[in-house]
């Protein structure tokens, strides 16, 4: 699931490429 709660990556990259395992 790609939710916009607390992205591990910096706010600047797209949500399509999460850095951490945000399943």
Secondary structure, 3 states (H helix, E strand, C coil): CCCCCCCCCCCCCCCCCCCCCCC
